[in-house]
Amino acid sequence: MPDNAIEVRDLTKAYREVVAVGSISFEVRRGEVFSLLGPNGAGKSTAISVISGLLQPDSGDARVMGHSVTKESMAARRCMGVVPQEVALYNDMSARENLVFWGRMYGLSGRNLERRVDEMLKAVGLTDRQKGRVATYSGGMKRRVNIAAALLHTPQVVIMDEPTVGIDPQSRRHILDYVKELNRQGMSVLYTTHYMEEAEELSNRIAIMDKGKVIACGTRDELVRLVGEQARVDLAVTGEPEEAAEAWRKVAGVSRATVEQGRVAVLAGDSNAVVPRLFERAAQLGFRIGSVEIREPNLETVFLALTGRALRD
Ligand code: ADP
């Protein structure tokens, strides 16, 4: 078995003059959840469409479980389940009928098909609602049927394109938990999102995409270290904040202490090591700390540092 579930090499795809994906490379290791994180228009869907065989690349290639998506597309497709952004279901049929239809397309039949449909309905929490027409489902329920359809043929890799956009919080929670459960069972996952929290919660590694390029790739902590971002601790003190800032500047691990709007803002690489020292020094000097707020750097700060723009539109 190949080490990488997906390998993307120098992949380029343009729509006329718009270069949606410009020579990107990354790999999804076997057994990991890998996220493409980027704002709308970054090129995530285009990348996913090429990897899943829906679009031909202009140049470059992708391999899924070792199979080239351009030269061995059938073999590649058998290894992956794809959850596209657009829900593709028959509204007049029930969830179960939709899944049976999909299962037949994948070549499943008889007992095996019925068993897989049952398993997948249960997995996405729709066993009780399986006989209702899809037209009566919420957006989140439809998305869950789509996920079930993508997994019927027991693929080794699943690719999900922003599966939580525009759905209710309950379905969102369900989908995130299910991605984690799938991964625990050994599934390799390529996930795209523009929500920083989802990428942080789910991923072993993350590629940050912007304007058709992968601008950084690594674990969450590697990405944060890459831009040298520090935690910020805001403290309200009794007495003169300037005096507190002056004293805290000399505390080990503090790289900056300034007064902002009456509070002391301390920058530190390791907030959890530094905060107790700030308290200790405050006690020695006889002033009290009334409130403490720690803001750890996150992927939003990383995106801002790399592009000068916020991740959210
Ligand atoms: P994302 O999934 O990150 O939002 P997309 O891959 O959908 O990004 O879009 C990348 C770029 O390609 C955007 O500039 C978008 O406007 C453009 N684009 C996407 N699909 C098409 C298309 N079918 N025709 C023309 N341009 C497109």
Boltz pocket constraint, residues with backbone or C-beta under 6 A from the ligand:
constraints:
  - pocket:
      binder: B
      contacts: [[A, 15], [A, 18], [A, 19], [A, 20], [A, 21], [A, 38], [A, 39], [A, 40], [A, 41], [A, 42], [A, 43], [A, 44], [A, 45], [A, 46], [A, 47]]
      max_distance: 6.0
